[in-house]
Amino acid sequence: MGENRKRSVVQGGQDLTEGPIGKKVFLFALPLFGSSLVQQLYNTVDLMFVGNILGKEASAAVGAGGLLITCVLGLFTGLSVGVGVVAAGHYGSKNYNALKRTIHTAAGVSAAGSVVLIILGWLLTPLLLRLLNTPDTIMEMAITYMRIYFLSLFSIVSYNMSAGILRALGNSRSPLLYQLLGGFANVFGNTLFIYVLQMGVAGAAMATMLSQSVAALLTVAHLFRLPDEYRLRIADIRISGSELKRILTIGIPAAVQAMVITFSNIIVQSQINSLGVDSIAAFTVYFKVENFIYLPIMSMGQANTTFFSQNLGAGKTDRAIQGTRTTLIGGSALIIAMQIIMLIFSRGFLRLFTADPVVIDLGSQIMHRTFPFYFLYVFIEVLSAALRGAGWSFSSMCIILVNMCGVRLLTLLVVMRTIHTAQGVAIVYPVTWACAVLCLMVYYQLNKKKLPGYQAAQ
């Protein structure tokens, strides 16, 4: 018992295979939400400085290529999902030798992959922005912002992979603390680079790079303080073939899913860009406001992935299934309350990011077409998380891609032929959410009986 308490104190984690399910999931998800919120606030603070000091053209430049960065990060986001699922399974089954191999494999993949993407991103940025129909009036600013942002990839990838490992060990508090410290660095950076030094959109990107670097250094340093059996050591960093295979089996479908969904959103963005600067700026601030309601949902999904994986690793299938059910019910209630509040005060939320009345009016119209249906995203994230936690990442990928890409693009094609407005584009999102939820629910109900120990659990 003393050794177990010591291990928990050192790593700051918790065992999710014991205790009341609702309380465990909520307390684990809460720091995840806080961490995601702080991370998102990096860009939000950037936009607040840019939108209110530099104007809507600069805001549009920051938003025009944002999905490109998201698409690139989707690769490592997916791999971090794979790392988290594998690490949580090893931790739940107390296989610390395998856990150590997983941690060092993740470190090697992060270092090598981010360097390659930084180089490619810097070289291809102008071409990619042209493919997105970025207006000439903001092209130069958009290139400057994206190229500097790409230099942040090493820190962003390092943080996400390291934080994924800590969460797999049941530690969701430390990543929150490190992101919070990075957030203070971001506010300082924006004040210095934009307000004092007047560096324009380049200053916004540099502030983000500073903040992400602070968070990454602190998170990676934590891995060096883990219990001796699986702590990170530079000399031990190497890619284990067996662990890499496990990671890729789960991570590649998750990565493909994230990247292709983002690619479909890039196509949507190209249509938005064709509607003019006001529409680009309106969707840019809309997506910032949307993150306040999306981030709690994403945190529920992350929590359910770790919860599901740890409990399956420990042989507690009934507890894993019950955790998914509890998260769906509690999450839906929370998001319905949030979406009502945000619709009532839609213009107030939008004013945080822009003072332009045309952009505020257009953004509010977009919100009123999407937010009434946002609770559907709880089902998408939580059920997808359960499928990944069970090792069915490929199935989750197929379902999501068919709906969030195929159905989305078909719907977009119809909408742009009939309602060629920003409000019309907004309709695309709830249509695809509803289709995805239906497919995920049917697949999950039919296949959960195949989980090891399901019969015993019933």
C-alpha positions in Angstrom: 0.0 0.0 0.0 2.8 2.4 0.9 4.5 1.9 -2.5 1.3 2.4 -4.4 0.7 5.7 -2.5 4.2 6.8 -3.3 3.7 6.0 -7.0 0.5 8.0 -7.1 2.1 11.0 -5.4 5.1 11.0 -7.7 3.1 10.8 -10.9 0.1 12.8 -9.7 -2.2 10.2 -11.2 -5.1 8.0 -10.2 -6.4 4.5 -10.7 -9.7 4.8 -12.6 -10.6 1.1 -12.1 -11.9 1.7 -8.6 -14.3 4.0 -6.9 -17.6 5.7 -7.9 -17.8 6.0 -11.7 -19.6 9.4 -12.1 -17.3 11.1 -9.6 -14.1 9.5 -11.1 -15.0 10.5 -14.7 -16.0 14.0 -13.8 -13.0 14.8 -11.6 -10.7 13.3 -14.3 -12.5 15.2 -17.1 -12.5 18.6 -15.3 -8.7 19.2 -15.5 -8.8 17.9 -19.1 -11.3 20.6 -19.9 -9.3 23.2 -18.1 -6.1 22.2 -20.0 -7.9 22.2 -23.3 -9.5 25.6 -22.5 -6.1 27.2 -21.6 -4.5 25.7 -24.7 -7.3 27.1 -26.8 -7.1 30.4 -25.1 -3.6 30.8 -26.6 -5.2 31.3 -30.0 -8.2 33.1 -28.4 -6.0 35.7 -26.8 -4.1 36.1 -30.1 -7.3 36.8 -31.8 -8.5 39.2 -29.2 -5.3 41.2 -29.6 -5.3 40.9 -33.3 -9.0 41.6 -33.8 -9.2 44.6 -31.5 -5.8 46.1 -32.2 -4.9 45.1 -35.8 -8.4 44.9 -37.4 -10.6 42.4 -39.2 -8.2 41.9 -42.1 -5.5 40.6 -39.7 -8.2 38.5 -38.0 -9.1 37.0 -41.3 -5.4 36.3 -42.0 -5.0 34.4 -38.8 -8.1 32.4 -39.5 -7.7 31.8 -43.2 -5.1 29.0 -42.8 -5.9 27.8 -39.3 -7.4 24.5 -40.6 -4.1 23.7 -42.4 -2.3 23.7 -39.0 -5.1 21.7 -37.5 -4.8 19.1 -40.3 -1.1 18.7 -39.7 -1.6 18.5 -36.0 -4.2 15.8 -36.6 -1.5 13.4 -37.4 0.1 13.7 -34.0 -3.2 14.1 -32.3 -4.1 10.7 -33.6 -0.8 9.2 -32.6 -1.2 10.7 -29.1 -4.5 8.9 -28.9 -2.8 5.7 -29.8 -0.1 6.3 -27.2 -2.7 7.1 -24.6 -4.8 4.0 -25.2 -1.8 1.7 -25.2 -0.2 3.4 -22.1 -3.5 3.3 -20.2 -3.9 -0.4 -21.0 -0.4 -1.2 -19.8 -1.0 0.9 -16.7 -4.3 -0.8 -15.9 -2.7 -4.2 -16.2 0.4 -3.1 -14.2 2.7 -4.0 -17.1 5.4 -1.4 -16.4 8.0 -2.7 -18.7 5.7 -2.3 -21.7 4.6 1.1 -20.4 8.3 2.2 -20.4 8.7 1.1 -24.0 5.6 3.0 -25.0 6.8 6.2 -23.4 10.2 6.1 -25.1 8.7 5.1 -28.4 6.4 8.1 -28.2 9.3 10.4 -27.5 11.2 9.2 -30.5 8.3 9.5 -32.9 7.5 13.1 -31.6 11.0 14.4 -32.1 11.5 13.0 -35.6 8.1 13.7 -37.0 7.8 17.3 -35.8 11.1 18.2 -37.5 9.9 16.9 -40.8 6.5 18.7 -40.6 8.2 22.0 -39.6 10.3 21.9 -42.8 7.4 20.9 -45.0 5.0 23.5 -43.5 7.5 26.3 -44.0 8.0 25.4 -47.7 4.4 24.6 -48.6 2.6 27.4 -46.8 2.2 29.8 -49.8 0.9 27.0 -52.1 -1.5 25.7 -49.6 -3.0 29.1 -48.9 -3.5 29.7 -52.6 -5.4 26.4 -52.8 -7.6 27.7 -50.0 -8.6 30.7 -52.2 -7.2 33.1 -49.6 -7.8 36.7 -50.8 -4.7 38.6 -52.0 -5.4 41.4 -49.6 -4.5 39.2 -46.6 -2.2 36.6 -48.3 1.1 38.1 -47.1 -0.1 38.4 -43.5 -1.5 34.8 -43.6 1.9 33.4 -44.9 3.8 35.2 -42.1 1.5 34.0 -39.4 1.4 30.3 -40.6 5.2 30.1 -41.1 6.0 31.2 -37.6 3.2 29.0 -36.2 4.7 26.0 -37.9 7.9 26.7 -36.0 5.9 26.0 -32.9 5.1 22.4 -34.0 7.9 20.8 -32.0 6.6 22.3 -28.8 3.0 21.6 -29.6 3.6 18.0 -30.5 5.9 17.4 -27.5 3.3 18.8 -25.1 0.4 16.8 -26.6 2.2 13.5 -26.6 3.6 14.0 -23.1 0.3 15.2 -21.7 -1.4 12.1 -23.4 1.0 9.9 -21.4 0.3 11.6 -18.1 -3.5 11.4 -18.7 -3.1 7.7 -19.5 -1.6 7.3 -16.0 -4.7 9.0 -14.6 -3.0 12.4 -14.2 -5.1 15.1 -15.7 -4.1 17.9 -13.2 -0.5 18.4 -14.1 -1.1 19.1 -17.8 -3.6 21.7 -16.7 -1.1 23.4 -14.5 1.6 23.4 -17.2 -0.9 24.8 -19.8 -1.9 27.5 -17.3 1.7 28.6 -16.9 2.0 28.6 -20.7 -1.2 30.8 -20.8 0.4 33.5 -18.7 3.4 33.4 -21.0 1.0 33.8 -24.0 -0.6 37.0 -22.5 2.8 38.4 -21.8 4.0 37.5 -25.3 1.0 39.1 -27.0 1.4 42.3 -24.9 5.1 42.4 -25.8 5.0 41.4 -29.4 1.8 43.0 -30.6 1.2 46.0 -28.3 4.7 47.1 -27.3 6.8 46.0 -30.3 4.0 46.3 -32.8 5.0 43.2 -34.8 1.5 42.6 -36.2 0.3 39.0 -36.9 3.9 37.8 -36.6 3.7 38.9 -32.9 0.6 36.8 -32.4 2.3 33.7 -33.8 5.4 34.3 -31.7 3.4 34.7 -28.5 1.8 31.3 -29.2 5.2 29.7 -29.8 6.5 31.1 -26.5 3.5 29.8 -24.6 3.6 26.3 -26.2 7.3 26.1 -25.5 6.8 26.8 -21.8 4.0 24.2 -21.5 6.1 21.6 -23.5 9.2 22.0 -21.3 7.3 21.6 -18.1 5.3 18.5 -19.3 8.3 16.7 -20.7 10.2 17.5 -17.5 7.4 15.7 -15.6 8.1 12.5 -17.6 11.7 12.5 -16.2 10.2 12.4 -12.7 7.9 9.4 -13.1 8.5 6.3 -11.0 11.8 4.6 -11.9 10.1 1.6 -13.6 8.9 3.7 -16.5 10.3 7.3 -16.2 11.7 9.0 -19.4 15.4 8.8 -19.9 17.1 10.4 -22.9 19.5 7.5 -23.3 16.6 5.1 -23.5 14.7 6.9 -26.3 14.3 4.5 -29.1 11.4 3.2 -31.1 10.1 -0.2 -30.1 8.7 -2.2 -33.0 6.1 -4.0 -30.9 4.9 -0.9 -29.1 4.9 1.2 -32.3 2.7 -1.4 -34.0 0.2 -1.2 -31.1 0.3 2.6 -31.2 -0.1 2.8 -35.0 -3.0 0.2 -34.9 -5.0 2.7 -32.9 -3.3 5.9 -33.7 -3.2 5.8 -37.5 -7.0 5.4 -37.9 -7.4 8.2 -35.4 -4.9 10.4 -37.2 -6.4 9.7 -40.6 -9.8 10.5 -39.1 -8.6 13.8 -37.7 -6.7 14.8 -40.9 -9.5 13.8 -43.3 -12.1 15.6 -41.2 -9.9 18.6 -41.2 -9.4 18.3 -44.9 -13.2 18.3 -45.4 -13.3 21.4 -43.2 -10.6 22.9 -45.4 -12.9 22.5 -48.4 -15.6 24.1 -46.3 -13.2 26.9 -45.5 -12.4 27.4 -49.1 -16.1 28.0 -49.8 -16.2 30.4 -46.8 -13.1 32.2 -48.2 -15.0 32.7 -51.5 -17.7 34.6 -49.7 -15.4 37.5 -48.8 -13.6 39.0 -45.8 -16.7 39.5 -43.6 -17.7 35.9 -43.9 -14.1 34.7 -43.2 -13.9 37.0 -40.1 -17.4 35.9 -38.9 -16.5 32.2 -39.1 -13.1 32.9 -37.5 -14.7 34.4 -34.4 -17.5 31.8 -34.5 -15.1 29.0 -34.2 -13.4 30.7 -31.3 -16.8 31.0 -29.5 -17.7 27.4 -30.5 -14.6 26.1 -28.7 -16.0 27.2 -25.3 -18.8 24.6 -25.8 -16.7 22.0 -27.8 -13.9 21.8 -25.3 -15.9 20.3 -22.5 -17.2 17.7 -25.0 -13.7 16.9 -26.1 -12.6 16.5 -22.5 -15.4 14.0 -21.9 -14.2 12.0 -24.8 -10.6 12.1 -23.6 -11.7 11.0 -20.1 -13.8 8.2 -21.5 -10.9 6.9 -23.6 -8.6 6.6 -20.6 -11.4 5.3 -18.4 -12.4 2.7 -20.9 -8.8 1.6 -21.6 -7.7 1.3 -18.0 -10.8 -0.7 -17.1 -10.5 -3.1 -20.0 -6.8 -3.5 -19.1 -7.9 -4.4 -15.6 -10.6 -6.8 -16.9 -13.5 -4.7 -15.7 -15.7 -4.6 -18.9 -18.9 -3.8 -17.0 -17.3 -0.7 -15.4 -16.0 0.5 -18.8 -19.5 0.2 -20.4 -21.2 1.9 -17.4 -18.7 4.7 -17.6 -19.6 5.4 -21.2 -23.3 5.5 -20.3 -22.7 7.8 -17.4 -20.6 10.2 -19.5 -23.3 10.4 -22.2 -26.1 11.3 -19.8 -24.1 13.8 -17.7 -22.4 15.3 -20.7 -25.6 15.9 -22.7 -27.3 17.6 -19.7 -24.3 19.9 -19.3 -24.0 20.9 -23.0 -27.7 21.5 -23.4 -27.5 24.0 -20.5 -24.4 25.6 -22.1 -25.8 25.9 -25.6 -28.9 27.7 -24.2 -26.8 30.3 -22.3 -24.5 30.9 -25.3 -27.4 31.4 -27.7 -29.0 34.0 -25.3 -25.8 35.9 -25.1 -24.4 35.2 -28.5 -23.5 38.8 -29.4 -21.7 39.3 -26.1 -19.5 36.3 -26.7 -18.7 37.4 -30.2 -17.8 40.9 -29.0 -14.9 39.3 -27.1 -13.1 38.8 -30.5 -14.3 41.6 -32.7 -15.9 45.1 -32.6 -17.1 45.0 -36.2 -21.0 45.0 -36.1 -21.3 43.3 -39.5 -19.1 40.4 -38.3 -21.0 40.2 -35.0 -24.4 40.0 -36.8 -23.2 37.3 -39.2 -21.5 35.3 -36.4 -24.7 35.4 -34.4 -26.7 34.1 -37.3 -24.2 31.2 -37.7 -24.5 30.3 -34.0 -28.3 30.2 -34.1 -28.1 27.6 -36.9 -25.6 25.3 -35.2 -25.8 25.6 -31.4 -29.3 24.2 -30.9 -28.0 20.8 -32.1 -24.6 20.9 -30.4 -25.5 18.3 -27.8 -25.2 15.7 -30.6 -21.4 16.2 -30.4 -21.4 14.6 -27.0 -22.5 11.3 -28.5 -19.9 11.6 -31.3 -17.0 12.2 -29.0 -17.9 9.8 -26.1 -18.9 6.9 -28.4 -15.9 7.3 -30.6 -13.7 7.4 -27.4 -15.2 4.1 -26.3 -14.5 2.5 -29.6 -10.9 3.7 -29.6 -10.5 2.5 -26.0 -11.7 -0.9 -27.0 -9.2 -1.0 -29.8 -11.8 -0.5 -32.6 -10.1 2.7 -33.9 -10.5 1.6 -37.5 -14.2 1.2 -37.2 -14.6 4.5 -35.5 -12.5 6.1 -38.3 -14.7 4.6 -41.0 -18.0 5.8 -39.4 -16.7 9.3 -38.7 -15.2 9.7 -42.2 -18.3 8.6 -44.0 -20.4 11.1 -42.1 -18.2 14.0 -41.2 -16.5 14.0 -44.6 -18.7 12.2 -47.2 -22.1 13.4 -46.0 -20.6 16.8 -45.1 -19.2 17.4 -48.6 -22.3 16.2 -50.3 -24.4 18.5 -48.1 -22.0 21.4 -48.8 -22.4 20.8 -52.5 -26.2 21.1 -52.3 -26.1 24.1 -50.0 -23.7 26.1 -52.1 -25.8 25.6 -55.1 -29.0 26.7 -53.3 -28.0 29.0 -50.4 -24.6 30.6 -51.3 -24.2 32.4 -47.9 -22.4 32.0 -44.6 -25.7 31.0 -43.0 -26.1 28.2 -45.6 -22.6 26.8 -44.9 -23.6 26.7 -41.2 -26.4 24.2 -41.9 -23.9 21.7 -43.1 -22.6 21.0 -39.6 -25.8 19.8 -37.7 -26.8 17.6 -40.6 -23.5 15.6 -40.5 -23.6 15.5 -36.6 -27.0 13.8 -36.7 -25.9 11.2 -39.3 -22.7 10.4 -37.4 -24.5 9.9 -34.1 -27.0 7.4 -35.6 -24.2 5.3 -37.1 -22.1 5.3 -34.0 -24.9 4.3 -31.7 -25.9 1.4 -33.9 -22.3 0.1 -34.2 -21.6 0.5 -30.5 -24.7 -1.3 -29.4 -24.2 -4.2 -31.8 -20.5 -4.7 -31.0 -20.1 -4.1 -27.3 -21.1 -7.7 -26.8 -17.8 -8.7 -28.3 -15.8 -7.1 -25.6 -13.8 -9.5 -23.4 -15.8 -10.4 -20.3 -19.0 -8.9 -21.6 -21.1 -11.9 -20.7 -19.7 -12.0 -17.3 -20.4 -8.4 -16.9 -24.1 -9.0 -17.6 
